């Protein structure tokens, strides 16, 4: 099991206040130094898990430069096509438990898209590495996610259409993914947004929320 020290948490706090990416006037994934940090950084409980049993039914497809877990509804529902964007925690969208969660959402009528902004290197692959540098990992993955997520979102809209009469988008982010859900909630690209157990979210991000 990974251990997070006080020193690591302090370093992670400084990393969370780093550079940001801006696309079409929207800032993605960053915490402005002038804006209070409302949700803290990962703690030891964030890396504990229990593998769930089940058979994922989605598939992994390339989309917008990232492998993306895609789970579709079992049957068509009337009305606009419903797209659910799932920003995962540090275990990533391709982890067994996360796949099952996305499948359950899809079973309720949504096409679920989970981008792998860890690029095949989620936290659990390092469980048995006693000298694993979580600070370096977190720094690298945050930078990758900040750069890749806006481009991925543009690719999603190109493939599935823009939010409107025929397509309705919702977004949810868990822990590591919460800032990205809030960023999207500050646009007109979704009709609803949510997050759970957030990390690295700021007061400014809440002030910009539209949905």
BALUM-85974 format. One line per field, with one value per residue (C-alpha): residue number from 1; x, y, z. Coordinates in pm, 1 decimal. Layout:
num (NUM  ...) $
east (X  ...) $
north (Y  ...) $
up (Z  ...) $
This chain:
num (1  2  3  4  5  6  7  8  9  10  11  12  13  14  15  16  17  18  19  20  21  22  23  24  25  26  27  28  29  30  31  32  33  34  35  36  37  38  39  40  41  42  43  44  45  46  47  48  49  50  51  52  53  54  55  56  57  58  59  60  61  62  63  64  65  66  67  68  69  70  71  72  73  74  75  76  77  78  79  80  81  82  83  84  85  86  87  88  89  90  91  92  93  94  95  96  97  98  99  100  101  102  103  104  105  106  107  108  109  110  111  112  113  114  115  116  117  118  119  120  121  122  123  124  125  126  127  128  129  130  131  132  133  134  135  136  137  138  139  140  141  142  143  144  145  146  147  148  149  150  151  152  153  154  155  156  157  158  159  160  161  162  163  164  165  166  167  168  169  170  171  172  173  174  175  176  177  178  179  180  181  182  183  184  185  186  187  188  189  190  191  192  193  194  195  196  197  198  199  200  201  202  203  204  205  206  207  208  209  210  211) $
east (0.0  128.9  222.0  182.7  404.0  348.5  637.2  468.9  140.6  317.0  487.7  160.7  -0.3  258.3  212.7  -162.3  -102.9  99.3  48.8  -281.3  -403.3  -647.1  -861.5  -1119.0  -1106.0  -1164.6  -893.9  -858.5  -743.1  -553.2  -567.1  -506.9  -270.5  -515.7  -808.5  -848.8  -813.7  -1146.9  -1066.4  -735.6  -485.2  -486.7  -450.8  -363.1  -723.9  -726.4  -499.7  -683.3  -906.3  -1084.8  -1118.9  -1482.9  -1608.0  -1785.9  -1746.8  -1703.2  -1899.8  -1749.2  -1457.2  -1142.5  -1116.8  -875.4  -1036.9  -878.8  -531.2  -632.6  -754.2  -1115.4  -1343.4  -1674.8  -1980.2  -2309.8  -2669.8  -2825.9  -3115.9  -3193.6  -3398.5  -3631.8  -3519.3  -3170.5  -2862.4  -2724.8  -2346.2  -2192.4  -1830.5  -1657.0  -1337.4  -1188.9  -980.1  -612.5  -704.2  -811.9  -1110.1  -959.9  -944.2  -1185.5  -1394.2  -1413.2  -1522.5  -1807.0  -1919.5  -1921.1  -2113.8  -2377.1  -2421.2  -2452.5  -2719.1  -2931.7  -2937.1  -2609.2  -2317.0  -2029.2  -1686.5  -1394.6  -1066.4  -741.8  -550.1  -292.1  -190.3  -167.6  8.0  -252.0  -146.7  -220.9  52.8  300.2  152.6  454.4  723.5  869.4  1063.9  780.2  787.7  422.7  504.5  680.5  396.5  131.7  322.6  359.3  -1.3  -147.1  53.4  -54.0  -421.0  -422.3  -275.9  -472.4  -822.8  -930.8  -816.0  -1001.0  -1319.8  -1297.9  -1262.9  -1568.0  -1778.9  -1655.3  -1751.9  -2079.8  -2194.9  -2223.7  -2452.0  -2795.0  -3125.4  -2998.4  -2722.1  -2717.4  -2393.5  -2344.1  -2010.7  -1890.1  -1548.5  -1422.7  -1125.6  -847.9  -1115.7  -1322.0  -1139.1  -1196.7  -1568.3  -1590.5  -1402.8  -1657.0  -1940.0  -1818.2  -1907.1  -2225.2  -2105.2  -2308.6  -2656.2  -2547.0  -2228.2  -2131.2  -1830.7  -1751.7  -1467.1  -1296.6  -930.4  -760.9  -1075.2  -1080.8  -1324.9  -1282.7  -1389.7  -1714.1  -1777.9  -1756.9  -1997.7  -2296.0  -2445.7) $
north (0.0  345.9  573.3  950.6  1149.5  1498.9  1616.3  1467.5  1641.7  1976.9  1927.5  1821.3  2137.9  2349.9  2153.5  2207.1  2579.5  2548.5  2647.4  2618.0  2562.7  2801.8  2714.5  2953.7  3166.4  2875.2  2780.2  2404.8  2218.4  2493.6  2665.6  3039.6  3155.7  3436.9  3197.5  2995.6  2619.9  2480.8  2110.3  1969.6  1733.4  1351.2  1173.5  817.0  700.0  816.9  530.2  252.7  30.5  -302.9  -473.9  -530.6  -833.5  -800.0  -807.2  -465.5  -430.9  -111.9  -80.7  128.1  346.0  622.2  964.2  1306.7  1174.7  964.9  610.6  648.0  401.1  405.1  236.4  263.9  214.0  -124.6  27.5  358.2  606.2  870.2  1228.9  1374.5  1156.0  1166.5  1184.1  1142.8  1258.6  1078.4  1230.8  960.6  957.5  854.5  493.2  597.3  507.1  172.5  30.9  -256.6  -71.4  243.9  52.9  -102.9  239.1  373.4  68.9  127.7  487.0  366.6  117.3  418.3  549.9  738.0  699.3  726.5  858.1  818.7  971.6  816.7  1132.7  913.6  769.9  409.6  490.6  502.2  503.2  136.8  16.7  142.0  -34.8  -259.9  1.2  98.4  390.4  520.3  901.4  999.0  1369.7  1328.9  1109.4  1359.6  1648.7  1467.0  1346.9  1683.2  1851.2  1586.6  1609.8  1988.8  1987.0  1695.0  1736.9  2050.9  1894.8  1574.2  1768.6  1935.6  1592.1  1468.5  1753.9  1687.4  1321.0  1342.1  1696.8  2009.6  2044.8  2141.5  2009.3  1672.8  1602.0  1666.0  1643.7  1589.9  1568.2  1427.1  1425.2  1219.5  1334.5  1406.8  1461.2  1716.1  2028.4  1925.0  1874.0  2221.9  2369.9  2221.4  2339.3  2694.7  2657.9  2605.5  2260.9  2068.4  2076.3  1941.8  1877.5  1703.0  1590.5  1369.9  1373.0  1659.9  1755.9  2075.9  2279.2  2652.8  2922.7  3081.2  2760.1  2758.3  3122.6  3047.3  2751.1  2786.1  2439.4) $
up (0.0  -86.3  201.3  186.5  423.4  559.3  342.1  36.3  116.4  151.6  -183.1  -343.0  -208.5  -385.5  -707.0  -696.3  -722.9  -1040.7  -1401.1  -1584.7  -1938.5  -2102.1  -2403.9  -2546.6  -2234.9  -1995.5  -1745.5  -1698.0  -1390.6  -1216.1  -882.0  -893.9  -618.9  -545.3  -499.1  -176.7  -209.4  -85.1  -108.8  3.9  -145.0  -150.1  181.7  273.6  242.9  -119.0  -224.0  -40.1  -248.9  -262.9  -599.1  -691.5  -879.5  -1209.8  -1585.3  -1747.6  -2070.6  -2215.0  -2451.8  -2470.5  -2779.9  -2884.7  -2867.5  -2868.6  -2799.9  -2498.8  -2450.0  -2343.9  -2171.7  -2357.1  -2211.2  -2396.8  -2280.1  -2332.4  -2523.1  -2688.6  -2490.3  -2634.0  -2667.8  -2709.6  -2693.0  -2338.5  -2292.4  -1947.1  -1909.1  -1623.3  -1481.4  -1259.8  -944.5  -941.4  -1016.6  -1363.7  -1583.9  -1685.6  -1332.2  -1269.4  -1010.2  -1218.6  -1526.9  -1329.6  -1206.2  -1560.8  -1680.5  -1413.0  -1527.0  -1886.6  -1779.7  -1687.0  -2041.8  -2084.7  -2321.0  -2074.0  -2172.0  -1931.5  -2054.7  -1935.9  -1853.2  -1677.0  -2014.3  -1896.2  -1568.0  -1286.9  -922.4  -850.8  -1085.8  -825.5  -520.2  -470.8  -527.2  -187.0  -334.8  -550.4  -570.1  -549.5  -563.7  -898.3  -1024.0  -915.2  -1069.1  -1399.5  -1418.9  -1324.7  -1600.0  -1851.5  -1755.6  -1769.3  -2117.5  -2261.5  -2119.1  -2311.7  -2638.5  -2554.1  -2484.0  -2823.5  -2986.1  -2794.9  -2931.1  -3282.1  -3255.2  -3064.5  -3135.9  -2924.9  -2626.4  -2756.3  -2884.1  -3007.4  -2754.5  -2380.1  -2183.6  -1813.1  -1632.1  -1303.0  -1140.6  -849.0  -637.4  -893.1  -1157.0  -963.0  -1087.6  -1448.3  -1386.5  -1234.4  -1529.1  -1769.8  -1543.3  -1608.9  -1978.0  -2178.3  -2283.6  -2022.1  -1871.9  -1533.0  -1337.1  -1015.6  -817.1  -517.4  -264.8  -450.0  -439.7  -558.7  -619.8  -559.3  -464.2  -806.4  -980.7  -780.7  -862.2  -1235.1  -1230.5  -1463.6  -1433.0) $
